[in-house]
Amino acid sequence: LLFVSLLVSPLAMAGASKTYQVTGPVLEVTDTSIVVQKGQEKWEIARDKDTKVKGDLKVGSKVTVEYRMSAASIEAK
């Protein structure tokens, strides 16, 4: 049993991707995205029905968005 748990644990962790954060005021918010001002840059981040939201999310609110990066497609030549 100990061997199985040691074998399964690294495999489960391999599927989890690193998380990142961006903090700033909300410029736009829709059901599918949020736009956050970070310095001089505007960060547009996709969201869906499974995105957890705590508090009152609206334009002007200061937020911290935790997100993950994943490839949508890759073309090798």
C-alpha contacts under 8 A as a table, 3 or more apart, distances in Angstrom:
res1	aa1	res2	aa2	distance
1	L	4	V	5.18
1	L	5	S	6.34
2	L	5	S	5.22
2	L	6	L	6.22
3	F	6	L	5.16
3	F	7	L	6.16
4	V	7	L	5.04
4	V	8	V	6.06
5	S	8	V	5.18
5	S	9	S	5.98
6	L	9	S	5.54
6	L	10	P	7.25
7	L	10	P	6.41
7	L	11	L	7.03
8	V	11	L	5.21
8	V	12	A	6.21
9	S	12	A	5.28
9	S	13	M	6.38
10	P	13	M	5.09
10	P	14	A	6.15
11	L	14	A	5.16
11	L	15	G	7.11
12	A	15	G	5.85
12	A	16	A	7.45
13	M	16	A	5.50
14	A	17	S	7.65
17	S	68	R	6.58
17	S	69	M	7.63
18	K	68	R	6.23
18	K	69	M	7.74
19	T	66	E	6.42
19	T	67	Y	5.51
19	T	68	R	4.81
19	T	69	M	7.65
20	Y	66	E	5.58
20	Y	67	Y	5.33
20	Y	68	R	6.14
21	Q	64	T	6.55
21	Q	65	V	5.43
21	Q	66	E	4.48
21	Q	67	Y	6.20
22	V	36	V	7.80
22	V	38	K	7.24
22	V	64	T	5.66
22	V	65	V	5.35
22	V	66	E	6.79
23	T	36	V	7.34
23	T	37	Q	7.91
23	T	38	K	6.68
23	T	62	K	7.22
23	T	63	V	5.60
23	T	64	T	4.24
23	T	65	V	6.32
24	G	36	V	5.74
24	G	37	Q	5.38
24	G	38	K	5.51
24	G	62	K	5.28
24	G	63	V	5.66
24	G	64	T	6.72
25	P	36	V	5.65
25	P	37	Q	5.63
25	P	38	K	7.81
25	P	59	V	7.48
25	P	60	G	5.41
25	P	61	S	5.43
25	P	62	K	4.22
25	P	63	V	6.14
26	V	29	V	7.16
26	V	34	I	7.19
26	V	35	V	5.89
26	V	36	V	4.63
26	V	37	Q	6.53
26	V	58	K	6.84
26	V	59	V	4.91
26	V	60	G	5.09
26	V	61	S	5.58
26	V	62	K	6.28
26	V	63	V	6.87
27	L	34	I	7.74
27	L	35	V	5.40
27	L	36	V	5.67
27	L	37	Q	6.62
27	L	59	V	5.38
27	L	60	G	6.42
28	E	34	I	5.74
28	E	35	V	5.02
28	E	36	V	7.38
28	E	58	K	7.81
28	E	59	V	5.77
29	V	33	S	6.01
29	V	34	I	4.47
29	V	35	V	6.37
29	V	57	L	7.91
29	V	58	K	6.70
29	V	59	V	6.71
30	T	33	S	5.28
30	T	34	I	6.31
31	D	47	R	7.09
31	D	48	D	6.63
31	D	49	K	7.70
32	T	46	A	5.73
32	T	47	R	4.89
32	T	48	D	5.43
33	S	44	E	6.69
33	S	45	I	5.52
33	S	46	A	4.25
33	S	47	R	4.97
33	S	48	D	7.65
34	I	44	E	5.71
34	I	45	I	5.43
34	I	46	A	6.53
34	I	47	R	7.14
35	V	42	K	6.40
35	V	43	W	5.39
35	V	44	E	4.32
35	V	45	I	6.36
36	V	42	K	5.71
36	V	43	W	5.12
36	V	44	E	6.53
36	V	63	V	7.96
37	Q	40	Q	7.01
37	Q	41	E	5.88
37	Q	42	K	4.66
37	Q	43	W	6.26
38	K	41	E	5.25
38	K	42	K	6.16
38	K	43	W	7.00
47	R	50	D	7.81
47	R	51	T	5.90
48	D	51	T	5.50
53	V	57	L	7.35
54	K	57	L	7.78
56	D	61	S	7.78
57	L	61	S	6.52
58	K	61	S	5.71
71	A	74	I	7.04
